[in-house]
Amino acid sequence: MFDFTGKHVFVAGGTSGINLGIAHAFAKAGARVCVLSRKQEKVDAAVGELKTHGGEVAGFAADVRDYAAVEAALKAAHAQFGAIDVLISGAAGNFPAPALGISSNGFRSVVEIDLLGSFHVLRAAFALLNKPGASIVNISAPQAYNAMEFQMHVCAAKAGVDMLTRVGAIEWGPAGVRVNSVVPGPIADTEGMKRLAPTPETVDIVAESVPLKRFGTRDDIANCCLWLASPYASYVSGAVIPVDGGWSLGGTSVSSAGMKKLMGG
């Protein structure tokens, strides 16, 4: 359905979970794919997986909190595969804890990975994008607009990510660069859901809170990213798109009682 043959797709955080699923989708669609993650062993493993689709793949190890390292990785990707057509920014960190249970360092760590890291990726990549025509997709979270107990740090960070999207769309639109956010709901077989719903009981609590009464898949998120990066979405910019089975609609998030059960209370 989507053809990205010859296109350069860079996926920050693309070595696991949702982001690796996105990298696989673009590799299957013919793109030349680069992934970035903090640990070299994870980068090597992801590159090995992605090469099974038969295309060109490269990987780089860098901490998104380190602007110089991110910039160096992006420049290396540009030198290898040329201008970046699609940039996926998905690095994230999370742990459930009440506000009074989050240390200053813990709060800072999540904000630096999610928000500062996203800014680093976007800022360092801009000069290397294929302009006009490049597409940027930030991977956000429902915590950006749904206040959730035990998620103060993530709510603050992801709200900032969505504002990066909106401001980027305004400032970079004249250069022909589109910027959008995809907001995954509860997605099966991801590290985030393993942390938030580690038992069969908590899985049921989360699934019941979704209007479609099920978890999403990594393919659900990847398919939205493929569409946003394609010509079919050429007039879509500044959008924050939930892919969550209706979970973000009023009254459908996990209740306070449900969150307490998730936390073992």
FISE-763897 format. One record per residue (C-alpha): chain; residue number from 1; x, y, z; residue in one letter. Coordinates in pm, 1 decimal. Example, Ala and Ser with C-alpha at 12.3 -4.5 7.8 and 13.67 -1.06 7.14 Angstrom:
// residues 2
mol_seq_east_north_up_type
A_1_1230.0_-450.0_780.0_A
A_2_1367.0_-106.0_714.0_S
This chain:
// residues 265
mol_seq_east_north_up_type
A_1_0.0_0.0_0.0_M
A_2_287.1_237.9_81.7_F
A_3_607.1_262.3_-120.1_D
A_4_909.6_427.5_39.5_F
A_5_1165.1_279.1_-196.1_T
A_6_1485.5_483.5_-181.1_G
A_7_1357.2_709.0_97.8_K
A_8_1574.3_772.0_402.9_H
A_9_1388.7_708.1_729.6_V
A_10_1556.2_782.7_1063.8_F
A_11_1395.8_638.9_1378.2_V
A_12_1520.8_774.1_1711.0_A
A_13_1451.6_513.8_1977.7_G
A_14_1401.4_260.4_1700.0_G
A_15_1550.9_-47.6_1865.3_T
A_16_1256.8_-174.2_2069.1_S
A_17_882.1_-172.1_2115.4_G
A_18_662.5_61.4_1914.0_I
A_19_956.3_238.7_1752.2_N
A_20_1115.9_-83.5_1630.0_L
A_21_776.5_-179.5_1487.9_G
A_22_773.7_149.3_1298.1_I
A_23_1125.0_84.5_1166.4_A
A_24_1017.0_-261.0_1046.0_H
A_25_717.1_-113.0_864.5_A
A_26_929.2_137.5_673.5_F
A_27_1192.9_-126.9_595.5_A
A_28_921.5_-351.8_453.1_K
A_29_802.3_-57.6_242.5_A
A_30_1145.9_-29.1_81.3_G
A_31_1302.0_254.0_280.3_A
A_32_1663.7_286.4_379.5_R
A_33_1631.5_284.1_757.6_V
A_34_1854.7_422.2_1031.7_C
A_35_1786.6_357.6_1398.9_V
A_36_1929.3_529.2_1704.0_L
A_37_1935.5_410.5_2064.0_S
A_38_2156.8_449.5_2370.4_R
A_39_2300.2_97.3_2387.9_K
A_40_2515.1_-41.6_2107.7_Q
A_41_2399.7_-400.9_2165.1_E
A_42_2036.3_-299.0_2114.1_K
A_43_2131.1_-108.3_1801.4_V
A_44_2314.8_-409.8_1660.7_D
A_45_2021.7_-641.5_1735.8_A
A_46_1769.9_-408.1_1570.8_A
A_47_1987.3_-362.8_1261.9_V
A_48_2012.7_-739.7_1229.5_G
A_49_1633.2_-774.3_1242.1_E
A_50_1571.0_-493.8_997.0_L
A_51_1816.3_-629.7_742.0_K
A_52_1596.0_-938.5_700.3_T
A_53_1367.5_-725.5_483.1_H
A_54_1646.3_-695.3_225.6_G
A_55_1704.5_-322.0_231.5_G
A_56_1981.1_-91.6_350.2_E
A_57_1997.9_-41.2_726.1_V
A_58_2229.8_145.4_961.3_A
A_59_2233.0_201.6_1335.0_G
A_60_2390.9_447.8_1575.2_F
A_61_2438.6_450.8_1950.8_A
A_62_2373.1_785.1_2120.2_A
A_63_2191.6_915.1_2426.3_D
A_64_1919.8_1158.7_2317.3_V
A_65_2002.5_1372.3_2621.0_R
A_66_2341.8_1446.6_2462.2_D
A_67_2288.7_1694.6_2178.3_Y
A_68_2638.1_1656.6_2035.2_A
A_69_2603.6_1278.2_2019.9_A
A_70_2262.4_1300.2_1852.0_V
A_71_2392.2_1552.6_1599.5_E
A_72_2692.0_1333.7_1518.5_A
A_73_2468.1_1029.6_1462.5_A
A_74_2234.2_1222.1_1234.3_L
A_75_2524.9_1359.8_1032.8_K
A_76_2665.2_1008.8_995.0_A
A_77_2325.8_885.3_873.7_A
A_78_2307.0_1176.0_629.0_H
A_79_2653.1_1095.6_497.6_A
A_80_2554.0_733.1_440.1_Q
A_81_2200.4_763.1_302.6_F
A_82_2156.9_1128.6_207.8_G
A_83_1890.6_1375.6_315.0_A
A_84_1635.2_1245.9_564.1_I
A_85_1286.5_1208.9_419.4_D
A_86_1112.8_1081.8_732.2_V
A_87_1216.5_1148.0_1090.4_L
A_88_1051.9_949.9_1370.3_I
A_89_1129.4_1079.6_1719.6_S
A_90_1025.0_822.1_1975.9_G
A_91_1275.2_800.7_2259.6_A
A_92_1093.5_781.3_2593.9_A
A_93_1129.1_689.9_2957.8_G
A_94_865.4_612.5_3219.4_N
A_95_805.4_459.2_3558.8_F
A_96_479.2_470.9_3757.2_P
A_97_502.7_660.1_4085.0_A
A_98_292.8_907.8_4286.2_P
A_99_408.7_1268.8_4268.0_A
A_100_547.3_1252.6_4622.0_L
A_101_732.1_935.0_4530.7_G
A_102_923.3_1090.3_4239.9_I
A_103_1263.1_1233.9_4323.6_S
A_104_1392.5_1546.1_4152.9_S
A_105_1639.7_1329.1_3963.6_N
A_106_1365.9_1087.3_3856.2_G
A_107_1146.0_1369.5_3728.7_F
A_108_1440.6_1529.1_3550.8_R
A_109_1539.1_1200.5_3387.2_S
A_110_1197.8_1149.3_3225.9_V
A_111_1175.4_1511.5_3111.3_V
A_112_1528.1_1500.2_2968.6_E
A_113_1464.9_1178.5_2774.3_I
A_114_1112.9_1255.4_2652.0_D
A_115_1110.6_1632.5_2603.6_L
A_116_1470.4_1750.2_2582.4_L
A_117_1561.2_1438.2_2384.0_G
A_118_1281.9_1505.8_2135.4_S
A_119_1398.4_1864.2_2094.3_F
A_120_1755.0_1745.7_2038.6_H
A_121_1646.9_1504.7_1765.0_V
A_122_1431.7_1762.9_1585.5_L
A_123_1679.8_2047.6_1622.7_R
A_124_1980.3_1846.4_1507.6_A
A_125_1791.5_1687.8_1215.9_A
A_126_1639.1_1998.2_1059.9_F
A_127_1941.3_2097.3_851.0_A
A_128_1965.6_1739.0_721.5_L
A_129_1604.1_1697.6_611.6_L
A_130_1495.7_1668.0_248.9_N
A_131_1325.2_2004.7_205.3_K
A_132_1059.9_2054.2_84.2_P
A_133_874.5_1731.7_149.4_G
A_134_1018.2_1592.2_471.5_A
A_135_785.2_1448.8_735.0_S
A_136_853.2_1446.8_1109.5_I
A_137_647.3_1225.6_1340.1_V
A_138_681.9_1255.3_1716.5_N
A_139_564.0_958.3_1920.9_I
A_140_369.7_1109.9_2207.5_S
A_141_145.7_956.1_2475.4_A
A_142_-207.5_1007.7_2609.2_P
A_143_-51.0_1149.5_2925.8_Q
A_144_8.9_1463.5_2719.8_A
A_145_-356.6_1562.8_2754.1_Y
A_146_-512.4_1315.2_2999.8_N
A_147_-399.8_1381.2_3354.7_A
A_148_-312.7_1045.7_3513.0_M
A_149_-224.1_956.6_3866.3_E
A_150_128.6_823.3_3913.3_F
A_151_234.6_988.2_3586.7_Q
A_152_306.2_1353.6_3671.7_M
A_153_653.2_1341.3_3515.1_H
A_154_533.1_1180.0_3191.6_V
A_155_227.6_1406.7_3165.9_C
A_156_450.9_1713.2_3187.6_A
A_157_709.1_1579.5_2941.6_A
A_158_467.4_1454.0_2675.9_K
A_159_257.3_1772.1_2689.3_A
A_160_580.3_1946.5_2596.6_G
A_161_641.7_1703.8_2309.9_V
A_162_302.6_1785.4_2159.0_D
A_163_388.6_2155.4_2178.0_M
A_164_715.8_2082.9_1997.3_L
A_165_496.5_1933.3_1725.7_T
A_166_267.2_2233.0_1701.1_R
A_167_540.0_2496.7_1706.6_V
A_168_752.6_2294.7_1465.3_G
A_169_461.0_2275.0_1223.3_A
A_170_423.9_2653.6_1232.2_I
A_171_792.0_2743.9_1206.4_E
A_172_903.7_2473.6_963.9_W
A_173_597.2_2462.5_740.8_G
A_174_733.2_2735.9_510.0_P
A_175_1032.2_2510.1_441.8_A
A_176_796.7_2233.7_332.6_G
A_177_844.7_2023.8_647.7_V
A_178_541.0_1866.1_809.2_R
A_179_542.0_1786.4_1183.1_V
A_180_281.9_1565.7_1353.1_N
A_181_236.7_1360.6_1669.4_S
A_182_106.3_1006.3_1695.3_V
A_183_-37.0_916.0_2035.2_V
A_184_-37.9_540.5_2105.2_P
A_185_-296.3_409.3_2346.2_G
A_186_-248.9_79.1_2529.7_P
A_187_-31.7_-126.0_2292.7_I
A_188_30.6_-495.6_2352.6_A
A_189_377.9_-645.7_2393.5_D
A_190_555.7_-320.8_2480.4_T
A_191_779.3_-239.2_2773.8_E
A_192_551.5_44.7_2879.9_G
A_193_247.2_-177.3_2914.8_M
A_194_448.9_-445.2_3092.0_K
A_195_532.1_-184.5_3354.1_R
A_196_183.3_-36.3_3379.0_L
A_197_-3.9_-367.7_3351.2_A
A_198_225.9_-645.2_3472.8_P
A_199_-40.5_-901.9_3569.2_T
A_200_-344.5_-1058.6_3396.5_P
A_201_-570.4_-861.6_3632.3_E
A_202_-415.3_-528.6_3543.6_T
A_203_-420.6_-617.0_3173.5_V
A_204_-796.8_-669.0_3205.6_D
A_205_-836.1_-333.7_3385.2_I
A_206_-662.7_-148.7_3103.2_V
A_207_-837.2_-337.4_2821.3_A
A_208_-1176.6_-273.3_2979.3_E
A_209_-1105.3_100.8_2985.3_S
A_210_-1069.0_108.8_2603.8_V
A_211_-1396.5_157.7_2410.8_P
A_212_-1289.3_-109.7_2160.6_L
A_213_-1217.7_-339.9_2460.9_K
A_214_-877.5_-452.0_2342.0_R
A_215_-514.6_-351.5_2323.3_F
A_216_-370.7_-209.8_2005.0_G
A_217_-73.9_-352.9_1816.8_T
A_218_256.1_-207.5_1708.3_R
A_219_132.9_-235.3_1350.2_D
A_220_-154.3_0.8_1435.9_D
A_221_97.2_271.4_1525.1_I
A_222_330.5_192.7_1235.4_A
A_223_46.6_213.7_983.9_N
A_224_-45.1_562.9_1104.1_C
A_225_319.0_670.3_1071.2_C
A_226_335.7_529.6_717.9_L
A_227_26.9_728.8_625.4_W
A_228_154.6_1051.5_783.5_L
A_229_485.4_1020.9_599.0_A
A_230_316.5_947.0_265.9_S
A_231_176.2_1180.1_-2.2_P
A_232_-172.8_1085.6_118.2_Y
A_233_-113.8_1310.5_420.9_A
A_234_60.8_1592.1_233.2_S
A_235_-170.4_1857.9_384.7_Y
A_236_-158.9_1724.2_740.7_V
A_237_71.2_1914.4_975.6_S
A_238_51.5_2011.7_1341.3_G
A_239_-188.7_1725.1_1413.1_A
A_240_-188.3_1522.4_1733.6_V
A_241_-347.8_1192.0_1635.2_I
A_242_-459.5_935.7_1895.2_P
A_243_-427.5_574.2_1783.9_V
A_244_-590.7_428.1_2089.1_D
A_245_-924.3_262.2_2019.2_G
A_246_-1102.9_565.6_2164.7_G
A_247_-916.3_546.1_2495.9_W
A_248_-846.3_920.1_2507.1_S
A_249_-1213.6_1016.6_2488.4_L
A_250_-1376.7_1157.4_2799.0_G
A_251_-1437.6_901.3_3070.3_G
A_252_-1243.4_618.6_2908.3_T
A_253_-905.2_640.7_3077.7_S
A_254_-819.3_410.2_3364.8_V
A_255_-1012.8_516.4_3671.4_S
A_256_-850.4_625.2_3995.3_S
A_257_-945.1_293.6_4152.0_A
A_258_-802.5_113.9_3852.1_G
A_259_-475.3_302.7_3874.8_M
A_260_-446.3_210.6_4241.7_K
A_261_-492.1_-156.2_4148.7_K
A_262_-228.1_-116.2_3880.1_L
A_263_4.3_18.7_4148.9_M
A_264_-75.7_-269.4_4381.4_G
A_265_-284.3_-60.6_4621.5_G
